[in-house]
């Protein structure tokens, strides 16, 4: 079982545990804000399940029908999670509006506060671990789950503070108002998550700092060549794709040109980890005197 799959299984277990705790806090208080918080955890469970399926599918090796691998499955999972988050936000807004029209007393107890804080602590600890492992594994699905959990932790703590304020002041409208604020936070999280995931599906170029590292790796390891141009790169989950044209002297032997390509590929894999690298070797007359110059 791969590292990403193990972490995804952990996310499912954590999501189910936190959902049970938040549902208990809602039942103890009758708070619509805590209901909204629990509803978001239902989305967490569904999203964790989708991430688990995605990372297992993405780990499958390339085959005849998918010669470039299955890495983009993780982006599909993240898009689905974003859609679920948006749906949850609108349901929360509906419940908040109903409670604002017909306010009801919140039966706050220390037991409910303790249960809610425990759920947030578990979510916060797992969120930190997901960010750490997601970055190490270059997993869009795990990082999407981490961003969602971070939004969940922030909204949960805000909801709890609002409920305590409503209970202390007797202002029942604070409860649905905090539920609506939770919905806004969830909505923003879902929109950002979908934007990042769609960028991966659309083969958006990596950030400028990564592009600079790739250009530097090519330039410093292509000794013997004349230039490299038409450099293109994209990211699909854990795998990077890099392609460019390498111009060499017209009298250079094929074996020597091949050695330069091997040296560049080794340097790029040291920088990027999993990578598919395509180098098109061209004779000196094809030089464009632009791009990644190596001389």
C-alpha positions in Angstrom: 0.0 0.0 0.0 1.5 3.4 -1.0 2.1 6.2 1.4 -0.7 8.4 -0.2 -3.2 5.5 0.1 -2.3 5.0 3.8 -2.8 8.7 4.5 -6.1 8.7 2.6 -7.4 5.8 4.7 -6.4 7.8 7.8 -8.5 10.8 6.4 -11.5 8.6 6.1 -11.2 7.4 9.7 -10.6 10.9 11.0 -13.6 12.3 9.0 -16.0 9.7 10.4 -14.7 10.3 14.0 -15.1 14.1 13.7 -18.6 13.7 12.2 -19.7 11.6 15.1 -18.4 14.2 17.6 -19.9 17.2 15.8 -23.3 15.4 15.5 -23.2 14.7 19.2 -22.4 18.4 19.9 -25.4 19.4 17.7 -27.7 17.0 19.5 -26.7 18.3 22.9 -27.4 21.9 22.0 -29.9 22.1 19.1 -27.7 24.8 17.6 -28.2 25.5 13.9 -24.6 26.7 13.7 -23.4 23.3 15.1 -25.8 21.6 12.7 -24.0 23.5 9.9 -20.7 22.4 11.3 -21.8 18.8 11.4 -23.1 19.0 7.9 -19.8 20.2 6.6 -18.3 17.0 8.2 -20.6 14.9 6.2 -18.9 16.5 3.2 -15.6 15.7 4.8 -16.4 12.0 4.9 -17.5 12.0 1.2 -14.5 14.0 0.2 -12.1 11.7 2.1 -13.7 8.7 0.4 -13.3 10.3 -3.0 -9.7 11.1 -2.2 -9.0 7.5 -1.2 -10.4 6.2 -4.5 -8.5 8.8 -6.4 -5.0 8.2 -4.9 -5.5 4.4 -5.4 -6.4 4.9 -9.0 -3.6 7.5 -9.6 -1.1 5.0 -8.2 -1.9 2.5 -11.0 0.9 2.2 -13.6 0.5 3.4 -17.1 -1.3 1.0 -19.5 -2.3 0.7 -23.1 -5.3 3.0 -22.6 -3.5 5.5 -20.3 0.1 5.7 -21.6 0.8 8.8 -19.5 -0.5 7.2 -16.3 -3.5 7.8 -14.1 -2.2 10.8 -12.1 -5.0 13.2 -13.1 -7.5 11.2 -11.2 -6.4 13.2 -8.1 -7.5 16.4 -9.7 -10.9 14.9 -10.5 -11.3 14.0 -6.8 -10.4 17.5 -5.8 -13.0 19.0 -8.3 -15.6 16.6 -6.8 -14.6 17.7 -3.3 -15.0 21.4 -4.3 -18.5 20.7 -5.7 -19.5 18.9 -2.5 -18.2 21.8 -0.5 -20.3 24.3 -2.5 -23.4 22.1 -2.1 -22.9 22.0 1.7 -22.5 25.8 1.8 -25.9 26.4 0.2 -27.6 23.9 2.5 -26.0 25.6 5.5 -27.3 29.0 4.2 -30.8 27.5 3.8 -30.8 26.3 7.4 -29.3 29.5 8.7 -32.1 31.6 7.0 -34.8 29.3 8.5 -33.3 29.7 12.0 -33.0 33.5 11.5 -36.7 33.7 10.7 -37.6 31.5 13.6 -34.9 31.9 16.3 -34.7 29.2 18.9 -32.8 28.9 22.2 -29.4 27.3 22.3 -29.0 24.8 25.2 -25.2 25.2 25.6 -23.5 22.8 28.0 -19.8 22.3 28.9 -20.1 18.8 27.5 -21.1 20.1 24.1 -18.2 22.7 24.2 -15.7 19.9 25.1 -17.0 17.6 22.4 -16.8 20.4 19.8 -13.3 21.4 20.9 -12.1 17.8 20.7 -13.4 17.5 17.1 -11.6 20.7 16.1 -8.4 19.5 17.8 -8.5 16.2 15.9 -9.2 18.0 12.6 -6.4 20.5 13.3 -3.8 17.8 14.0 -4.8 15.8 11.0 -4.9 18.9 8.8 -1.2 19.6 9.7 -0.2 16.0 8.9 -2.1 16.1 5.6 -0.3 19.3 4.5 3.0 17.7 5.4 2.4 14.4 3.7 0.5 16.0 0.7 3.5 18.2 -0.1 6.0 15.4 0.3 4.0 13.1 -1.9 3.0 15.9 -4.4 -0.6 14.7 -4.0 -3.3 17.2 -5.2 -6.1 15.0 -3.6 -4.4 15.1 -0.1 -3.6 18.8 -0.3 -7.2 19.5 -1.3 -8.4 17.5 1.7 -5.9 19.5 3.9 -7.2 22.9 2.7 -10.7 21.8 3.3 -9.9 20.7 6.8 -8.2 24.0 7.5 -11.3 25.9 6.5 -13.3 23.5 8.7 -11.2 24.1 11.7 -11.4 27.9 11.3 -15.2 27.8 10.8 -15.7 25.4 13.7 -13.9 27.6 16.2 -15.7 30.6 14.9 -19.1 28.8 15.3 -18.3 27.8 18.9 -17.3 31.3 19.8 -20.5 32.7 18.4 -22.7 30.1 20.1 -21.0 30.9 23.5 -21.7 34.6 22.7 -25.3 33.9 21.9 -25.7 31.9 25.1 -24.0 34.6 27.3 -25.9 37.5 25.8 -29.3 35.9 25.1 -29.1 37.1 21.5 -30.5 34.0 19.6 -29.8 35.6 16.2 -26.1 35.2 16.7 -26.5 31.4 16.2 -27.8 31.6 12.6 -25.6 34.5 11.8 -22.5 32.4 12.7 -24.0 29.6 10.6 -24.2 31.9 7.6 -20.6 33.1 8.2 -19.6 29.4 8.3 -21.3 28.9 4.9 -19.4 31.9 3.5 -16.1 30.4 4.6 -17.0 27.0 3.2 -18.1 28.6 -0.1 -14.8 30.4 -0.5 -12.9 27.3 0.3 -14.8 25.3 -2.3 -14.4 27.9 -5.0 -10.6 28.1 -4.4 -10.3 24.4 -4.4 -12.1 23.9 -7.7 -10.0 26.7 -9.3 -6.8 25.0 -8.3 -8.0 21.5 -9.4 -9.2 22.8 -12.8 -5.8 24.4 -13.3 -4.2 21.0 -13.0 -6.7 19.4 -15.4 -6.1 22.2 -17.9 -2.3 21.5 -17.8 -1.4 24.9 -16.4 2.3 25.6 -16.2 4.0 25.2 -12.8 4.9 28.2 -10.7 7.7 30.5 -11.9 10.1 29.3 -9.3 9.8 25.7 -10.4 10.2 26.8 -14.1 13.4 28.7 -13.1 14.8 25.6 -11.4 14.1 23.4 -14.4 15.7 25.9 -16.8 18.8 26.1 -14.5 19.0 22.3 -14.3 19.0 22.1 -18.1 21.4 25.0 -18.6 24.0 23.7 -16.1 23.9 20.0 -17.3 24.0 20.4 -21.1 27.7 20.9 -21.5 28.6 20.1 -25.1 25.3 21.2 -26.6 24.6 24.6 -28.1 21.2 25.6 -26.8 17.9 24.3 -25.6 14.6 25.9 -26.7 10.8 25.4 -26.8 10.8 24.3 -23.2 7.4 23.2 -22.0 6.3 21.7 -18.7 3.2 20.7 -16.8 2.3 18.8 -13.6 -0.1 15.9 -13.2 -0.3 14.8 -9.6 3.0 13.5 -8.5 4.5 13.3 -12.0 6.1 16.2 -13.8 6.2 16.4 -17.6 9.1 18.3 -19.3 9.9 18.5 -23.0 12.3 20.7 -25.1 14.5 20.7 -28.1 18.3 20.3 -27.6 20.6 21.7 -30.3 24.0 20.0 -30.7 26.9 20.5 -33.1 26.3 18.9 -36.5 29.3 16.7 -36.2 28.5 15.4 -32.8 28.1 11.6 -32.5 24.7 10.2 -31.6 26.2 8.5 -28.5 27.7 11.8 -27.3 24.3 13.6 -27.8 22.6 10.7 -25.9 25.1 11.1 -23.0 24.1 14.8 -22.7 20.4 13.9 -22.7 21.0 11.3 -19.9 22.9 13.9 -17.8 20.0 16.4 -18.2 17.4 13.8 -17.4 19.2 12.7 -14.2 19.4 16.3 -13.1 15.8 17.0 -13.8 14.6 13.9 -11.9 16.8 14.9 -9.0 14.9 18.3 -8.9 11.4 17.0 -9.7 11.1 13.4 -8.5 8.8 11.4 -10.7 9.1 12.9 -14.2 8.5 12.1 -17.9 11.2 13.9 -19.9 11.1 14.2 -23.7 14.2 15.7 -25.4 14.2 16.3 -29.2 17.8 16.5 -30.5 18.4 18.9 -33.4 21.4 19.9 -35.5 23.1 23.2 -35.2 21.2 24.7 -38.1 18.0 24.5 -36.0 19.3 26.9 -33.3 16.9 29.8 -32.4 19.2 31.6 -30.1 16.4 31.9 -27.5 15.1 29.8 -24.7 17.5 28.1 -22.4 20.9 28.9 -23.8 23.7 26.5 -22.6 26.7 28.3 -24.2 
